[in-house]
């Protein structure tokens, strides 16, 4: 009779794209380049979303990442 009991699988609730985009822990600074310049952008490592702002120093990019994280964490 034990085999006749219904077994319920536990399901994980999948996080929405909106909650992933707004999680400050998923945003990172990535290095990019084109034919003649190197720049840094902010990217969400889970969704792949990149912000279009280009920062030409890593220091400035890290400052902007800090600002973005403070905005998202509110």
Biotite code that builds the C-alpha atoms (Angstrom):
import biotite.structure as struc

atoms = struc.array([
    struc.Atom([0.000, 0.000, 0.000], chain_id="A", res_id=1, res_name="UNK", atom_name="CA", element="C"),
    struc.Atom([2.968, 2.346, 0.385], chain_id="A", res_id=2, res_name="UNK", atom_name="CA", element="C"),
    struc.Atom([3.414, 2.412, -3.394], chain_id="A", res_id=3, res_name="UNK", atom_name="CA", element="C"),
    struc.Atom([-0.179, 3.542, -3.856], chain_id="A", res_id=4, res_name="UNK", atom_name="CA", element="C"),
    struc.Atom([0.412, 6.802, -1.976], chain_id="A", res_id=5, res_name="UNK", atom_name="CA", element="C"),
    struc.Atom([0.721, 9.817, -4.213], chain_id="A", res_id=6, res_name="UNK", atom_name="CA", element="C"),
    struc.Atom([4.135, 11.384, -4.216], chain_id="A", res_id=7, res_name="UNK", atom_name="CA", element="C"),
    struc.Atom([4.320, 15.129, -4.616], chain_id="A", res_id=8, res_name="UNK", atom_name="CA", element="C"),
    struc.Atom([7.478, 16.603, -6.051], chain_id="A", res_id=9, res_name="UNK", atom_name="CA", element="C"),
    struc.Atom([8.626, 19.829, -4.519], chain_id="A", res_id=10, res_name="UNK", atom_name="CA", element="C"),
    struc.Atom([8.981, 22.564, -7.086], chain_id="A", res_id=11, res_name="UNK", atom_name="CA", element="C"),
    struc.Atom([11.286, 25.520, -6.938], chain_id="A", res_id=12, res_name="UNK", atom_name="CA", element="C"),
    struc.Atom([9.779, 28.853, -7.744], chain_id="A", res_id=13, res_name="UNK", atom_name="CA", element="C"),
    struc.Atom([11.636, 30.309, -10.705], chain_id="A", res_id=14, res_name="UNK", atom_name="CA", element="C"),
    struc.Atom([12.789, 33.887, -10.241], chain_id="A", res_id=15, res_name="UNK", atom_name="CA", element="C"),
    struc.Atom([11.303, 36.343, -12.692], chain_id="A", res_id=16, res_name="UNK", atom_name="CA", element="C"),
    struc.Atom([13.510, 38.211, -15.136], chain_id="A", res_id=17, res_name="UNK", atom_name="CA", element="C"),
    struc.Atom([12.430, 41.444, -13.436], chain_id="A", res_id=18, res_name="UNK", atom_name="CA", element="C"),
    struc.Atom([13.717, 40.283, -10.051], chain_id="A", res_id=19, res_name="UNK", atom_name="CA", element="C"),
    struc.Atom([16.992, 39.074, -11.590], chain_id="A", res_id=20, res_name="UNK", atom_name="CA", element="C"),
    struc.Atom([17.503, 42.412, -13.385], chain_id="A", res_id=21, res_name="UNK", atom_name="CA", element="C"),
    struc.Atom([16.894, 44.298, -10.145], chain_id="A", res_id=22, res_name="UNK", atom_name="CA", element="C"),
    struc.Atom([19.209, 42.171, -8.009], chain_id="A", res_id=23, res_name="UNK", atom_name="CA", element="C"),
    struc.Atom([22.355, 44.255, -7.370], chain_id="A", res_id=24, res_name="UNK", atom_name="CA", element="C"),
    struc.Atom([24.495, 41.144, -6.827], chain_id="A", res_id=25, res_name="UNK", atom_name="CA", element="C"),
    struc.Atom([24.222, 40.091, -10.491], chain_id="A", res_id=26, res_name="UNK", atom_name="CA", element="C"),
    struc.Atom([25.700, 43.261, -12.007], chain_id="A", res_id=27, res_name="UNK", atom_name="CA", element="C"),
    struc.Atom([29.409, 43.310, -12.904], chain_id="A", res_id=28, res_name="UNK", atom_name="CA", element="C"),
    struc.Atom([31.923, 45.445, -14.820], chain_id="A", res_id=29, res_name="UNK", atom_name="CA", element="C"),
    struc.Atom([33.089, 43.931, -18.125], chain_id="A", res_id=30, res_name="UNK", atom_name="CA", element="C"),
    struc.Atom([35.814, 45.075, -20.470], chain_id="A", res_id=31, res_name="UNK", atom_name="CA", element="C"),
    struc.Atom([34.858, 45.730, -24.073], chain_id="A", res_id=32, res_name="UNK", atom_name="CA", element="C"),
    struc.Atom([36.600, 47.114, -27.110], chain_id="A", res_id=33, res_name="UNK", atom_name="CA", element="C"),
    struc.Atom([36.086, 48.146, -30.682], chain_id="A", res_id=34, res_name="UNK", atom_name="CA", element="C"),
    struc.Atom([38.605, 48.858, -33.430], chain_id="A", res_id=35, res_name="UNK", atom_name="CA", element="C"),
    struc.Atom([40.467, 51.661, -31.665], chain_id="A", res_id=36, res_name="UNK", atom_name="CA", element="C"),
    struc.Atom([39.324, 51.983, -28.042], chain_id="A", res_id=37, res_name="UNK", atom_name="CA", element="C"),
    struc.Atom([38.896, 49.937, -24.911], chain_id="A", res_id=38, res_name="UNK", atom_name="CA", element="C"),
    struc.Atom([36.032, 50.673, -22.563], chain_id="A", res_id=39, res_name="UNK", atom_name="CA", element="C"),
    struc.Atom([34.084, 49.167, -19.671], chain_id="A", res_id=40, res_name="UNK", atom_name="CA", element="C"),
    struc.Atom([30.350, 48.525, -19.419], chain_id="A", res_id=41, res_name="UNK", atom_name="CA", element="C"),
    struc.Atom([27.995, 47.197, -16.771], chain_id="A", res_id=42, res_name="UNK", atom_name="CA", element="C"),
    struc.Atom([26.480, 43.768, -17.433], chain_id="A", res_id=43, res_name="UNK", atom_name="CA", element="C"),
    struc.Atom([24.005, 41.508, -15.672], chain_id="A", res_id=44, res_name="UNK", atom_name="CA", element="C"),
    struc.Atom([25.782, 38.146, -15.476], chain_id="A", res_id=45, res_name="UNK", atom_name="CA", element="C"),
    struc.Atom([22.518, 36.155, -15.242], chain_id="A", res_id=46, res_name="UNK", atom_name="CA", element="C"),
    struc.Atom([20.523, 37.695, -18.086], chain_id="A", res_id=47, res_name="UNK", atom_name="CA", element="C"),
    struc.Atom([23.301, 39.140, -20.240], chain_id="A", res_id=48, res_name="UNK", atom_name="CA", element="C"),
    struc.Atom([21.785, 42.633, -20.262], chain_id="A", res_id=49, res_name="UNK", atom_name="CA", element="C"),
    struc.Atom([24.374, 45.366, -20.827], chain_id="A", res_id=50, res_name="UNK", atom_name="CA", element="C"),
    struc.Atom([23.979, 49.035, -20.078], chain_id="A", res_id=51, res_name="UNK", atom_name="CA", element="C"),
    struc.Atom([24.836, 51.157, -23.080], chain_id="A", res_id=52, res_name="UNK", atom_name="CA", element="C"),
    struc.Atom([26.963, 53.643, -21.136], chain_id="A", res_id=53, res_name="UNK", atom_name="CA", element="C"),
    struc.Atom([30.660, 53.283, -21.903], chain_id="A", res_id=54, res_name="UNK", atom_name="CA", element="C"),
    struc.Atom([33.215, 54.165, -19.286], chain_id="A", res_id=55, res_name="UNK", atom_name="CA", element="C"),
    struc.Atom([36.781, 54.648, -20.481], chain_id="A", res_id=56, res_name="UNK", atom_name="CA", element="C"),
    struc.Atom([38.395, 53.929, -17.126], chain_id="A", res_id=57, res_name="UNK", atom_name="CA", element="C"),
    struc.Atom([37.824, 50.984, -14.850], chain_id="A", res_id=58, res_name="UNK", atom_name="CA", element="C"),
    struc.Atom([37.705, 53.329, -11.859], chain_id="A", res_id=59, res_name="UNK", atom_name="CA", element="C"),
    struc.Atom([34.766, 55.269, -13.325], chain_id="A", res_id=60, res_name="UNK", atom_name="CA", element="C"),
    struc.Atom([32.975, 52.013, -14.227], chain_id="A", res_id=61, res_name="UNK", atom_name="CA", element="C"),
    struc.Atom([33.357, 50.727, -10.672], chain_id="A", res_id=62, res_name="UNK", atom_name="CA", element="C"),
    struc.Atom([31.955, 54.006, -9.314], chain_id="A", res_id=63, res_name="UNK", atom_name="CA", element="C"),
    struc.Atom([28.929, 53.683, -11.592], chain_id="A", res_id=64, res_name="UNK", atom_name="CA", element="C"),
    struc.Atom([28.466, 50.036, -10.577], chain_id="A", res_id=65, res_name="UNK", atom_name="CA", element="C"),
    struc.Atom([28.456, 51.128, -6.942], chain_id="A", res_id=66, res_name="UNK", atom_name="CA", element="C"),
    struc.Atom([25.838, 53.789, -7.769], chain_id="A", res_id=67, res_name="UNK", atom_name="CA", element="C"),
    struc.Atom([23.688, 51.254, -9.648], chain_id="A", res_id=68, res_name="UNK", atom_name="CA", element="C"),
    struc.Atom([23.861, 48.780, -6.783], chain_id="A", res_id=69, res_name="UNK", atom_name="CA", element="C"),
    struc.Atom([22.818, 51.451, -4.277], chain_id="A", res_id=70, res_name="UNK", atom_name="CA", element="C"),
    struc.Atom([19.836, 52.369, -6.445], chain_id="A", res_id=71, res_name="UNK", atom_name="CA", element="C"),
    struc.Atom([18.753, 48.745, -6.910], chain_id="A", res_id=72, res_name="UNK", atom_name="CA", element="C"),
    struc.Atom([19.085, 47.878, -3.234], chain_id="A", res_id=73, res_name="UNK", atom_name="CA", element="C"),
    struc.Atom([16.600, 50.576, -2.151], chain_id="A", res_id=74, res_name="UNK", atom_name="CA", element="C"),
])
